[in-house]
Amino acid sequence: MSFRAPQIRNLLVGHGFVLDSDQVVVQLFARDLPEYCDRIAERALSSLQAISDSDFNRGLKALRTYCEDRPPSGPVHEAVDLFVLHK
């Protein structure tokens, strides 16, 4: 099951946590598209664990093909929801 940021925030606040800050932080995920593909291939992101091996491998092959067909890229960034809470 996957939750969106507002659902997570509401769940935590609903269980007695006080929200001090809620922001999006942009961070470096990979230096370029080839490194991005390598990072995705590690399957370390929890959302990728829910995909069957055959679907993941098929998608990874398509991603690598897509990235190889692109001109050289710069850094790849990702947006991450950051909650600061206290009880």
PDB file of N, CA, C and O in Angstrom:
ATOM      1  N   MET A   1       0.840  -1.173   0.000  1.00  0.00           N
ATOM      2  CA  MET A   1       0.000   0.000   0.000  1.00  0.00           C
ATOM      3  C   MET A   1       0.888   1.241   0.000  1.00  0.00           C
ATOM      4  O   MET A   1       1.903   1.288   0.696  1.00  0.00           O
ATOM      5  N   SER A   2       0.513   2.207  -0.758  1.00  0.00           N
ATOM      6  CA  SER A   2       1.303   3.432  -0.870  1.00  0.00           C
ATOM      7  C   SER A   2       0.470   4.620  -0.402  1.00  0.00           C
ATOM      8  O   SER A   2      -0.694   4.765  -0.775  1.00  0.00           O
ATOM      9  N   PHE A   3       1.081   5.459   0.413  1.00  0.00           N
ATOM     10  CA  PHE A   3       0.404   6.643   0.922  1.00  0.00           C
ATOM     11  C   PHE A   3       1.009   7.898   0.304  1.00  0.00           C
ATOM     12  O   PHE A   3       2.209   7.947   0.033  1.00  0.00           O
ATOM     13  N   ARG A   4       0.194   8.887   0.088  1.00  0.00           N
ATOM     14  CA  ARG A   4       0.666  10.197  -0.372  1.00  0.00           C
ATOM     15  C   ARG A   4       0.977  11.046   0.856  1.00  0.00           C
ATOM     16  O   ARG A   4       0.525  10.752   1.962  1.00  0.00           O
ATOM     17  N   ALA A   5       1.759  12.104   0.641  1.00  0.00           N
ATOM     18  CA  ALA A   5       2.214  12.952   1.750  1.00  0.00           C
ATOM     19  C   ALA A   5       1.071  13.450   2.638  1.00  0.00           C
ATOM     20  O   ALA A   5       1.192  13.367   3.860  1.00  0.00           O
ATOM     21  N   PRO A   6      -0.032  13.964   2.083  1.00  0.00           N
ATOM     22  CA  PRO A   6      -1.108  14.427   2.973  1.00  0.00           C
ATOM     23  C   PRO A   6      -1.692  13.304   3.837  1.00  0.00           C
ATOM     24  O   PRO A   6      -2.075  13.539   4.983  1.00  0.00           O
ATOM     25  N   GLN A   7      -1.761  12.097   3.296  1.00  0.00           N
ATOM     26  CA  GLN A   7      -2.277  10.966   4.071  1.00  0.00           C
ATOM     27  C   GLN A   7      -1.331  10.623   5.225  1.00  0.00           C
ATOM     28  O   GLN A   7      -1.776  10.344   6.338  1.00  0.00           O
ATOM     29  N   ILE A   8      -0.043  10.645   4.955  1.00  0.00           N
ATOM     30  CA  ILE A   8       0.939  10.356   6.003  1.00  0.00           C
ATOM     31  C   ILE A   8       0.873  11.416   7.089  1.00  0.00           C
ATOM     32  O   ILE A   8       0.839  11.101   8.279  1.00  0.00           O
ATOM     33  N   ARG A   9       0.856  12.678   6.668  1.00  0.00           N
ATOM     34  CA  ARG A   9       0.775  13.785   7.625  1.00  0.00           C
ATOM     35  C   ARG A   9      -0.480  13.647   8.486  1.00  0.00           C
ATOM     36  O   ARG A   9      -0.400  13.755   9.710  1.00  0.00           O
ATOM     37  N   ASN A  10      -1.626  13.414   7.871  1.00  0.00           N
ATOM     38  CA  ASN A  10      -2.880  13.303   8.623  1.00  0.00           C
ATOM     39  C   ASN A  10      -2.877  12.102   9.559  1.00  0.00           C
ATOM     40  O   ASN A  10      -3.412  12.173  10.666  1.00  0.00           O
ATOM     41  N   LEU A  11      -2.280  11.005   9.121  1.00  0.00           N
ATOM     42  CA  LEU A  11      -2.187   9.819   9.963  1.00  0.00           C
ATOM     43  C   LEU A  11      -1.357  10.111  11.209  1.00  0.00           C
ATOM     44  O   LEU A  11      -1.756   9.755  12.318  1.00  0.00           O
ATOM     45  N   LEU A  12      -0.219  10.749  11.034  1.00  0.00           N
ATOM     46  CA  LEU A  12       0.654  11.060  12.173  1.00  0.00           C
ATOM     47  C   LEU A  12      -0.005  12.057  13.120  1.00  0.00           C
ATOM     48  O   LEU A  12       0.019  11.871  14.337  1.00  0.00           O
ATOM     49  N   VAL A  13      -0.590  13.107  12.569  1.00  0.00           N
ATOM     50  CA  VAL A  13      -1.269  14.104  13.396  1.00  0.00           C
ATOM     51  C   VAL A  13      -2.460  13.461  14.109  1.00  0.00           C
ATOM     52  O   VAL A  13      -2.737  13.773  15.267  1.00  0.00           O
ATOM     53  N   GLY A  14      -3.152  12.574  13.421  1.00  0.00           N
ATOM     54  CA  GLY A  14      -4.280  11.870  14.023  1.00  0.00           C
ATOM     55  C   GLY A  14      -3.885  10.945  15.159  1.00  0.00           C
ATOM     56  O   GLY A  14      -4.731  10.552  15.962  1.00  0.00           O
ATOM     57  N   HIS A  15      -2.611  10.594  15.235  1.00  0.00           N
ATOM     58  CA  HIS A  15      -2.116   9.732  16.312  1.00  0.00           C
ATOM     59  C   HIS A  15      -1.322  10.521  17.354  1.00  0.00           C
ATOM     60  O   HIS A  15      -0.504   9.963  18.086  1.00  0.00           O
ATOM     61  N   GLY A  16      -1.577  11.818  17.405  1.00  0.00           N
ATOM     62  CA  GLY A  16      -1.026  12.618  18.499  1.00  0.00           C
ATOM     63  C   GLY A  16       0.260  13.361  18.226  1.00  0.00           C
ATOM     64  O   GLY A  16       0.769  14.041  19.117  1.00  0.00           O
ATOM     65  N   PHE A  17       0.802  13.258  17.037  1.00  0.00           N
ATOM     66  CA  PHE A  17       2.006  14.015  16.733  1.00  0.00           C
ATOM     67  C   PHE A  17       1.632  15.438  16.337  1.00  0.00           C
ATOM     68  O   PHE A  17       0.573  15.672  15.753  1.00  0.00           O
ATOM     69  N   VAL A  18       2.499  16.375  16.654  1.00  0.00           N
ATOM     70  CA  VAL A  18       2.300  17.777  16.290  1.00  0.00           C
ATOM     71  C   VAL A  18       3.257  18.087  15.139  1.00  0.00           C
ATOM     72  O   VAL A  18       4.460  17.843  15.231  1.00  0.00           O
ATOM     73  N   LEU A  19       2.708  18.619  14.074  1.00  0.00           N
ATOM     74  CA  LEU A  19       3.501  18.926  12.889  1.00  0.00           C
ATOM     75  C   LEU A  19       4.197  20.266  13.073  1.00  0.00           C
ATOM     76  O   LEU A  19       3.536  21.292  13.230  1.00  0.00           O
ATOM     77  N   ASP A  20       5.526  20.265  13.055  1.00  0.00           N
ATOM     78  CA  ASP A  20       6.306  21.494  13.151  1.00  0.00           C
ATOM     79  C   ASP A  20       6.634  22.052  11.774  1.00  0.00           C
ATOM     80  O   ASP A  20       6.692  23.268  11.587  1.00  0.00           O
ATOM     81  N   SER A  21       6.848  21.165  10.817  1.00  0.00           N
ATOM     82  CA  SER A  21       7.239  21.608   9.483  1.00  0.00           C
ATOM     83  C   SER A  21       6.860  20.538   8.469  1.00  0.00           C
ATOM     84  O   SER A  21       6.946  19.341   8.740  1.00  0.00           O
ATOM     85  N   ASP A  22       6.446  20.992   7.312  1.00  0.00           N
ATOM     86  CA  ASP A  22       6.064  20.101   6.209  1.00  0.00           C
ATOM     87  C   ASP A  22       6.587  20.771   4.945  1.00  0.00           C
ATOM     88  O   ASP A  22       6.063  21.801   4.521  1.00  0.00           O
ATOM     89  N   GLN A  23       7.612  20.192   4.348  1.00  0.00           N
ATOM     90  CA  GLN A  23       8.198  20.812   3.163  1.00  0.00           C
ATOM     91  C   GLN A  23       8.712  19.754   2.191  1.00  0.00           C
ATOM     92  O   GLN A  23       8.862  18.582   2.538  1.00  0.00           O
ATOM     93  N   VAL A  24       8.971  20.191   0.994  1.00  0.00           N
ATOM     94  CA  VAL A  24       9.552  19.318  -0.027  1.00  0.00           C
ATOM     95  C   VAL A  24      11.025  19.695  -0.161  1.00  0.00           C
ATOM     96  O   VAL A  24      11.370  20.862  -0.344  1.00  0.00           O
ATOM     97  N   VAL A  25      11.874  18.691  -0.067  1.00  0.00           N
ATOM     98  CA  VAL A  25      13.316  18.881  -0.215  1.00  0.00           C
ATOM     99  C   VAL A  25      13.735  18.227  -1.522  1.00  0.00           C
ATOM    100  O   VAL A  25      13.405  17.069  -1.778  1.00  0.00           O
ATOM    101  N   VAL A  26      14.458  18.966  -2.342  1.00  0.00           N
ATOM    102  CA  VAL A  26      14.952  18.419  -3.605  1.00  0.00           C
ATOM    103  C   VAL A  26      16.394  17.975  -3.381  1.00  0.00           C
ATOM    104  O   VAL A  26      17.237  18.753  -2.936  1.00  0.00           O
ATOM    105  N   GLN A  27      16.660  16.707  -3.699  1.00  0.00           N
ATOM    106  CA  GLN A  27      18.003  16.180  -3.479  1.00  0.00           C
ATOM    107  C   GLN A  27      18.523  15.493  -4.735  1.00  0.00           C
ATOM    108  O   GLN A  27      17.757  15.074  -5.602  1.00  0.00           O
ATOM    109  N   LEU A  28      19.826  15.390  -4.805  1.00  0.00           N
ATOM    110  CA  LEU A  28      20.474  14.713  -5.924  1.00  0.00           C
ATOM    111  C   LEU A  28      20.232  13.211  -5.808  1.00  0.00           C
ATOM    112  O   LEU A  28      20.506  12.611  -4.769  1.00  0.00           O
ATOM    113  N   PHE A  29      19.718  12.607  -6.878  1.00  0.00           N
ATOM    114  CA  PHE A  29      19.502  11.159  -6.900  1.00  0.00           C
ATOM    115  C   PHE A  29      20.610  10.468  -7.698  1.00  0.00           C
ATOM    116  O   PHE A  29      21.063   9.387  -7.323  1.00  0.00           O
ATOM    117  N   ALA A  30      21.042  11.087  -8.790  1.00  0.00           N
ATOM    118  CA  ALA A  30      22.103  10.503  -9.618  1.00  0.00           C
ATOM    119  C   ALA A  30      22.802  11.625 -10.383  1.00  0.00           C
ATOM    120  O   ALA A  30      22.221  12.682 -10.631  1.00  0.00           O
ATOM    121  N   ARG A  31      24.054  11.376 -10.751  1.00  0.00           N
ATOM    122  CA  ARG A  31      24.817  12.393 -11.488  1.00  0.00           C
ATOM    123  C   ARG A  31      24.378  12.534 -12.930  1.00  0.00           C
ATOM    124  O   ARG A  31      24.556  13.590 -13.537  1.00  0.00           O
ATOM    125  N   ASP A  32      23.792  11.453 -13.496  1.00  0.00           N
ATOM    126  CA  ASP A  32      23.344  11.482 -14.888  1.00  0.00           C
ATOM    127  C   ASP A  32      22.385  10.315 -15.115  1.00  0.00           C
ATOM    128  O   ASP A  32      22.128   9.532 -14.201  1.00  0.00           O
ATOM    129  N   LEU A  33      21.857  10.200 -16.334  1.00  0.00           N
ATOM    130  CA  LEU A  33      20.881   9.139 -16.614  1.00  0.00           C
ATOM    131  C   LEU A  33      21.448   7.727 -16.487  1.00  0.00           C
ATOM    132  O   LEU A  33      20.756   6.859 -15.955  1.00  0.00           O
ATOM    133  N   PRO A  34      22.670   7.449 -16.946  1.00  0.00           N
ATOM    134  CA  PRO A  34      23.198   6.090 -16.728  1.00  0.00           C
ATOM    135  C   PRO A  34      23.287   5.715 -15.239  1.00  0.00           C
ATOM    136  O   PRO A  34      22.971   4.588 -14.857  1.00  0.00           O
ATOM    137  N   GLU A  35      23.716   6.664 -14.413  1.00  0.00           N
ATOM    138  CA  GLU A  35      23.770   6.385 -12.976  1.00  0.00           C
ATOM    139  C   GLU A  35      22.354   6.235 -12.413  1.00  0.00           C
ATOM    140  O   GLU A  35      22.130   5.425 -11.513  1.00  0.00           O
ATOM    141  N   TYR A  36      21.409   6.999 -12.929  1.00  0.00           N
ATOM    142  CA  TYR A  36      20.013   6.865 -12.516  1.00  0.00           C
ATOM    143  C   TYR A  36      19.518   5.441 -12.772  1.00  0.00           C
ATOM    144  O   TYR A  36      18.910   4.823 -11.897  1.00  0.00           O
ATOM    145  N   CYS A  37      19.778   4.929 -13.963  1.00  0.00           N
ATOM    146  CA  CYS A  37      19.368   3.556 -14.290  1.00  0.00           C
ATOM    147  C   CYS A  37      20.022   2.549 -13.346  1.00  0.00           C
ATOM    148  O   CYS A  37      19.373   1.609 -12.886  1.00  0.00           O
ATOM    149  N   ASP A  38      21.301   2.749 -13.062  1.00  0.00           N
ATOM    150  CA  ASP A  38      22.003   1.848 -12.146  1.00  0.00           C
ATOM    151  C   ASP A  38      21.387   1.885 -10.749  1.00  0.00           C
ATOM    152  O   ASP A  38      21.250   0.848 -10.100  1.00  0.00           O
ATOM    153  N   ARG A  39      21.017   3.075 -10.288  1.00  0.00           N
ATOM    154  CA  ARG A  39      20.405   3.206  -8.961  1.00  0.00           C
ATOM    155  C   ARG A  39      19.039   2.523  -8.929  1.00  0.00           C
ATOM    156  O   ARG A  39      18.709   1.836  -7.962  1.00  0.00           O
ATOM    157  N   ILE A  40      18.243   2.713  -9.987  1.00  0.00           N
ATOM    158  CA  ILE A  40      16.933   2.065 -10.054  1.00  0.00           C
ATOM    159  C   ILE A  40      17.102   0.547 -10.090  1.00  0.00           C
ATOM    160  O   ILE A  40      16.320  -0.181  -9.479  1.00  0.00           O
ATOM    161  N   ALA A  41      18.122   0.070 -10.804  1.00  0.00           N
ATOM    162  CA  ALA A  41      18.376  -1.366 -10.931  1.00  0.00           C
ATOM    163  C   ALA A  41      18.647  -2.023  -9.571  1.00  0.00           C
ATOM    164  O   ALA A  41      18.423  -3.223  -9.411  1.00  0.00           O
ATOM    165  N   GLU A  42      19.122  -1.251  -8.602  1.00  0.00           N
ATOM    166  CA  GLU A  42      19.373  -1.792  -7.264  1.00  0.00           C
ATOM    167  C   GLU A  42      18.074  -2.140  -6.540  1.00  0.00           C
ATOM    168  O   GLU A  42      18.072  -2.901  -5.572  1.00  0.00           O
ATOM    169  N   ARG A  43      16.974  -1.573  -7.025  1.00  0.00           N
ATOM    170  CA  ARG A  43      15.629  -1.837  -6.484  1.00  0.00           C
ATOM    171  C   ARG A  43      15.550  -1.525  -4.992  1.00  0.00           C
ATOM    172  O   ARG A  43      14.856  -2.204  -4.236  1.00  0.00           O
ATOM    173  N   ALA A  44      16.272  -0.491  -4.589  1.00  0.00           N
ATOM    174  CA  ALA A  44      16.315  -0.111  -3.177  1.00  0.00           C
ATOM    175  C   ALA A  44      15.115   0.733  -2.754  1.00  0.00           C
ATOM    176  O   ALA A  44      14.821   0.827  -1.563  1.00  0.00           O
ATOM    177  N   LEU A  45      14.421   1.345  -3.707  1.00  0.00           N
ATOM    178  CA  LEU A  45      13.244   2.130  -3.364  1.00  0.00           C
ATOM    179  C   LEU A  45      12.119   1.170  -2.976  1.00  0.00           C
ATOM    180  O   LEU A  45      11.832   0.226  -3.712  1.00  0.00           O
ATOM    181  N   SER A  46      11.491   1.401  -1.843  1.00  0.00           N
ATOM    182  CA  SER A  46      10.488   0.463  -1.335  1.00  0.00           C
ATOM    183  C   SER A  46       9.334   0.257  -2.310  1.00  0.00           C
ATOM    184  O   SER A  46       8.775  -0.838  -2.374  1.00  0.00           O
ATOM    185  N   SER A  47       8.970   1.278  -3.061  1.00  0.00           N
ATOM    186  CA  SER A  47       7.859   1.124  -4.004  1.00  0.00           C
ATOM    187  C   SER A  47       8.186   0.123  -5.111  1.00  0.00           C
ATOM    188  O   SER A  47       7.279  -0.471  -5.693  1.00  0.00           O
ATOM    189  N   LEU A  48       9.463  -0.066  -5.403  1.00  0.00           N
ATOM    190  CA  LEU A  48       9.856  -1.020  -6.444  1.00  0.00           C
ATOM    191  C   LEU A  48       9.782  -2.464  -5.957  1.00  0.00           C
ATOM    192  O   LEU A  48       9.773  -3.393  -6.764  1.00  0.00           O
ATOM    193  N   GLN A  49       9.731  -2.654  -4.651  1.00  0.00           N
ATOM    194  CA  GLN A  49       9.656  -4.005  -4.090  1.00  0.00           C
ATOM    195  C   GLN A  49       8.306  -4.662  -4.391  1.00  0.00           C
ATOM    196  O   GLN A  49       8.200  -5.889  -4.407  1.00  0.00           O
ATOM    197  N   ALA A  50       7.283  -3.850  -4.628  1.00  0.00           N
ATOM    198  CA  ALA A  50       5.932  -4.382  -4.843  1.00  0.00           C
ATOM    199  C   ALA A  50       5.719  -4.873  -6.271  1.00  0.00           C
ATOM    200  O   ALA A  50       4.694  -5.488  -6.566  1.00  0.00           O
ATOM    201  N   ILE A  51       6.665  -4.611  -7.150  1.00  0.00           N
ATOM    202  CA  ILE A  51       6.540  -4.995  -8.555  1.00  0.00           C
ATOM    203  C   ILE A  51       7.116  -6.400  -8.732  1.00  0.00           C
ATOM    204  O   ILE A  51       8.169  -6.716  -8.179  1.00  0.00           O
ATOM    205  N   SER A  52       6.431  -7.231  -9.493  1.00  0.00           N
ATOM    206  CA  SER A  52       6.953  -8.584  -9.736  1.00  0.00           C
ATOM    207  C   SER A  52       8.310  -8.490 -10.435  1.00  0.00           C
ATOM    208  O   SER A  52       8.606  -7.502 -11.106  1.00  0.00           O
ATOM    209  N   ASP A  53       9.124  -9.523 -10.270  1.00  0.00           N
ATOM    210  CA  ASP A  53      10.454  -9.525 -10.883  1.00  0.00           C
ATOM    211  C   ASP A  53      10.371  -9.375 -12.400  1.00  0.00           C
ATOM    212  O   ASP A  53      11.144  -8.622 -12.992  1.00  0.00           O
ATOM    213  N   SER A  54       9.444 -10.082 -13.025  1.00  0.00           N
ATOM    214  CA  SER A  54       9.351 -10.011 -14.487  1.00  0.00           C
ATOM    215  C   SER A  54       8.926  -8.611 -14.941  1.00  0.00           C
ATOM    216  O   SER A  54       9.473  -8.085 -15.911  1.00  0.00           O
ATOM    217  N   ASP A  55       7.956  -8.005 -14.251  1.00  0.00           N
ATOM    218  CA  ASP A  55       7.540  -6.646 -14.608  1.00  0.00           C
ATOM    219  C   ASP A  55       8.663  -5.645 -14.352  1.00  0.00           C
ATOM    220  O   ASP A  55       8.894  -4.740 -15.153  1.00  0.00           O
ATOM    221  N   PHE A  56       9.362  -5.817 -13.224  1.00  0.00           N
ATOM    222  CA  PHE A  56      10.467  -4.912 -12.917  1.00  0.00           C
ATOM    223  C   PHE A  56      11.548  -5.000 -13.987  1.00  0.00           C
ATOM    224  O   PHE A  56      12.024  -3.975 -14.474  1.00  0.00           O
ATOM    225  N   ASN A  57      11.935  -6.211 -14.353  1.00  0.00           N
ATOM    226  CA  ASN A  57      12.991  -6.391 -15.352  1.00  0.00           C
ATOM    227  C   ASN A  57      12.575  -5.840 -16.717  1.00  0.00           C
ATOM    228  O   ASN A  57      13.394  -5.254 -17.424  1.00  0.00           O
ATOM    229  N   ARG A  58      11.322  -6.023 -17.084  1.00  0.00           N
ATOM    230  CA  ARG A  58      10.820  -5.476 -18.344  1.00  0.00           C
ATOM    231  C   ARG A  58      10.848  -3.940 -18.298  1.00  0.00           C
ATOM    232  O   ARG A  58      11.261  -3.296 -19.262  1.00  0.00           O
ATOM    233  N   GLY A  59      10.416  -3.373 -17.197  1.00  0.00           N
ATOM    234  CA  GLY A  59      10.431  -1.917 -17.043  1.00  0.00           C
ATOM    235  C   GLY A  59      11.838  -1.359 -17.009  1.00  0.00           C
ATOM    236  O   GLY A  59      12.096  -0.297 -17.575  1.00  0.00           O
ATOM    237  N   LEU A  60      12.755  -2.061 -16.351  1.00  0.00           N
ATOM    238  CA  LEU A  60      14.140  -1.613 -16.287  1.00  0.00           C
ATOM    239  C   LEU A  60      14.779  -1.629 -17.674  1.00  0.00           C
ATOM    240  O   LEU A  60      15.532  -0.721 -18.024  1.00  0.00           O
ATOM    241  N   LYS A  61      14.484  -2.644 -18.448  1.00  0.00           N
ATOM    242  CA  LYS A  61      15.005  -2.708 -19.818  1.00  0.00           C
ATOM    243  C   LYS A  61      14.481  -1.520 -20.629  1.00  0.00           C
ATOM    244  O   LYS A  61      15.240  -0.893 -21.368  1.00  0.00           O
ATOM    245  N   ALA A  62      13.194  -1.209 -20.496  1.00  0.00           N
ATOM    246  CA  ALA A  62      12.615  -0.069 -21.214  1.00  0.00           C
ATOM    247  C   ALA A  62      13.234   1.239 -20.734  1.00  0.00           C
ATOM    248  O   ALA A  62      13.483   2.134 -21.541  1.00  0.00           O
ATOM    249  N   LEU A  63      13.484   1.360 -19.433  1.00  0.00           N
ATOM    250  CA  LEU A  63      14.111   2.569 -18.892  1.00  0.00           C
ATOM    251  C   LEU A  63      15.522   2.738 -19.443  1.00  0.00           C
ATOM    252  O   LEU A  63      15.910   3.837 -19.839  1.00  0.00           O
ATOM    253  N   ARG A  64      16.283   1.654 -19.469  1.00  0.00           N
ATOM    254  CA  ARG A  64      17.652   1.746 -19.997  1.00  0.00           C
ATOM    255  C   ARG A  64      17.639   2.157 -21.473  1.00  0.00           C
ATOM    256  O   ARG A  64      18.451   2.978 -21.901  1.00  0.00           O
ATOM    257  N   THR A  65      16.725   1.589 -22.237  1.00  0.00           N
ATOM    258  CA  THR A  65      16.612   1.959 -23.656  1.00  0.00           C
ATOM    259  C   THR A  65      16.263   3.438 -23.787  1.00  0.00           C
ATOM    260  O   THR A  65      16.856   4.152 -24.596  1.00  0.00           O
ATOM    261  N   TYR A  66      15.306   3.893 -22.994  1.00  0.00           N
ATOM    262  CA  TYR A  66      14.908   5.301 -23.018  1.00  0.00           C
ATOM    263  C   TYR A  66      16.097   6.198 -22.688  1.00  0.00           C
ATOM    264  O   TYR A  66      16.349   7.175 -23.392  1.00  0.00           O
ATOM    265  N   CYS A  67      16.830   5.873 -21.623  1.00  0.00           N
ATOM    266  CA  CYS A  67      17.957   6.703 -21.192  1.00  0.00           C
ATOM    267  C   CYS A  67      19.091   6.695 -22.211  1.00  0.00           C
ATOM    268  O   CYS A  67      19.749   7.715 -22.413  1.00  0.00           O
ATOM    269  N   GLU A  68      19.321   5.562 -22.851  1.00  0.00           N
ATOM    270  CA  GLU A  68      20.382   5.472 -23.859  1.00  0.00           C
ATOM    271  C   GLU A  68      20.058   6.305 -25.091  1.00  0.00           C
ATOM    272  O   GLU A  68      20.965   6.773 -25.779  1.00  0.00           O
ATOM    273  N   ASP A  69      18.768   6.495 -25.378  1.00  0.00           N
ATOM    274  CA  ASP A  69      18.347   7.265 -26.550  1.00  0.00           C
ATOM    275  C   ASP A  69      18.337   8.767 -26.292  1.00  0.00           C
ATOM    276  O   ASP A  69      18.118   9.542 -27.223  1.00  0.00           O
ATOM    277  N   ARG A  70      18.567   9.197 -25.061  1.00  0.00           N
ATOM    278  CA  ARG A  70      18.566  10.612 -24.721  1.00  0.00           C
ATOM    279  C   ARG A  70      19.967  11.179 -24.883  1.00  0.00           C
ATOM    280  O   ARG A  70      20.952  10.453 -24.752  1.00  0.00           O
ATOM    281  N   PRO A  71      20.060  12.469 -25.167  1.00  0.00           N
ATOM    282  CA  PRO A  71      21.394  13.094 -25.180  1.00  0.00           C
ATOM    283  C   PRO A  71      21.989  13.060 -23.769  1.00  0.00           C
ATOM    284  O   PRO A  71      21.256  12.889 -22.795  1.00  0.00           O
ATOM    285  N   PRO A  72      23.300  13.219 -23.654  1.00  0.00           N
ATOM    286  CA  PRO A  72      23.916  13.213 -22.313  1.00  0.00           C
ATOM    287  C   PRO A  72      23.184  14.191 -21.392  1.00  0.00           C
ATOM    288  O   PRO A  72      22.847  15.311 -21.776  1.00  0.00           O
ATOM    289  N   SER A  73      22.957  13.736 -20.192  1.00  0.00           N
ATOM    290  CA  SER A  73      22.189  14.549 -19.246  1.00  0.00           C
ATOM    291  C   SER A  73      23.077  15.070 -18.132  1.00  0.00           C
ATOM    292  O   SER A  73      24.232  14.672 -17.976  1.00  0.00           O
ATOM    293  N   GLY A  74      22.501  15.958 -17.380  1.00  0.00           N
ATOM    294  CA  GLY A  74      23.131  16.419 -16.150  1.00  0.00           C
ATOM    295  C   GLY A  74      22.543  15.647 -14.990  1.00  0.00           C
ATOM    296  O   GLY A  74      22.034  14.540 -15.161  1.00  0.00           O
ATOM    297  N   PRO A  75      22.613  16.229 -13.822  1.00  0.00           N
ATOM    298  CA  PRO A  75      22.130  15.563 -12.620  1.00  0.00           C
ATOM    299  C   PRO A  75      20.628  15.262 -12.664  1.00  0.00           C
ATOM    300  O   PRO A  75      19.849  15.970 -13.301  1.00  0.00           O
ATOM    301  N   VAL A  76      20.257  14.200 -11.972  1.00  0.00           N
ATOM    302  CA  VAL A  76      18.847  13.817 -11.818  1.00  0.00           C
ATOM    303  C   VAL A  76      18.493  14.060 -10.350  1.00  0.00           C
ATOM    304  O   VAL A  76      19.118  13.504  -9.447  1.00  0.00           O
ATOM    305  N   HIS A  77      17.488  14.893 -10.132  1.00  0.00           N
ATOM    306  CA  HIS A  77      17.063  15.231  -8.773  1.00  0.00           C
ATOM    307  C   HIS A  77      15.718  14.596  -8.472  1.00  0.00           C
ATOM    308  O   HIS A  77      14.955  14.261  -9.379  1.00  0.00           O
ATOM    309  N   GLU A  78      15.437  14.436  -7.183  1.00  0.00           N
ATOM    310  CA  GLU A  78      14.138  13.929  -6.752  1.00  0.00           C
ATOM    311  C   GLU A  78      13.608  14.807  -5.629  1.00  0.00           C
ATOM    312  O   GLU A  78      14.363  15.343  -4.818  1.00  0.00           O
ATOM    313  N   ALA A  79      12.301  14.934  -5.608  1.00  0.00           N
ATOM    314  CA  ALA A  79      11.641  15.680  -4.541  1.00  0.00           C
ATOM    315  C   ALA A  79      11.227  14.699  -3.450  1.00  0.00           C
ATOM    316  O   ALA A  79      10.647  13.649  -3.727  1.00  0.00           O
ATOM    317  N   VAL A  80      11.535  15.059  -2.207  1.00  0.00           N
ATOM    318  CA  VAL A  80      11.233  14.203  -1.061  1.00  0.00           C
ATOM    319  C   VAL A  80      10.423  15.030  -0.057  1.00  0.00           C
ATOM    320  O   VAL A  80      10.788  16.157   0.278  1.00  0.00           O
ATOM    321  N   ASP A  81       9.322  14.449   0.414  1.00  0.00           N
ATOM    322  CA  ASP A  81       8.530  15.116   1.450  1.00  0.00           C
ATOM    323  C   ASP A  81       9.231  14.965   2.792  1.00  0.00           C
ATOM    324  O   ASP A  81       9.616  13.863   3.182  1.00  0.00           O
ATOM    325  N   LEU A  82       9.394  16.083   3.496  1.00  0.00           N
ATOM    326  CA  LEU A  82      10.050  16.085   4.803  1.00  0.00           C
ATOM    327  C   LEU A  82       9.064  16.598   5.842  1.00  0.00           C
ATOM    328  O   LEU A  82       8.557  17.715   5.736  1.00  0.00           O
ATOM    329  N   PHE A  83       8.799  15.772   6.844  1.00  0.00           N
ATOM    330  CA  PHE A  83       7.940  16.153   7.963  1.00  0.00           C
ATOM    331  C   PHE A  83       8.799  16.248   9.204  1.00  0.00           C
ATOM    332  O   PHE A  83       9.613  15.364   9.470  1.00  0.00           O
ATOM    333  N   VAL A  84       8.625  17.311   9.963  1.00  0.00           N
ATOM    334  CA  VAL A  84       9.250  17.433  11.270  1.00  0.00           C
ATOM    335  C   VAL A  84       8.095  17.473  12.270  1.00  0.00           C
ATOM    336  O   VAL A  84       7.223  18.339  12.203  1.00  0.00           O
ATOM    337  N   LEU A  85       8.111  16.514  13.196  1.00  0.00           N
ATOM    338  CA  LEU A  85       7.015  16.376  14.154  1.00  0.00           C
ATOM    339  C   LEU A  85       7.565  16.207  15.559  1.00  0.00           C
ATOM    340  O   LEU A  85       8.740  15.892  15.748  1.00  0.00           O
ATOM    341  N   HIS A  86       6.715  16.416  16.524  1.00  0.00           N
ATOM    342  CA  HIS A  86       7.056  16.071  17.902  1.00  0.00           C
ATOM    343  C   HIS A  86       5.815  15.536  18.589  1.00  0.00           C
ATOM    344  O   HIS A  86       4.699  15.744  18.113  1.00  0.00           O
ATOM    345  N   LYS A  87       5.996  14.870  19.670  1.00  0.00           N
ATOM    346  CA  LYS A  87       4.883  14.256  20.419  1.00  0.00           C
ATOM    347  C   LYS A  87       4.747  14.968  21.734  1.00  0.00           C
ATOM    348  O   LYS A  87       3.876  14.625  22.534  1.00  0.00           O
TER     349      LYS A  87
END
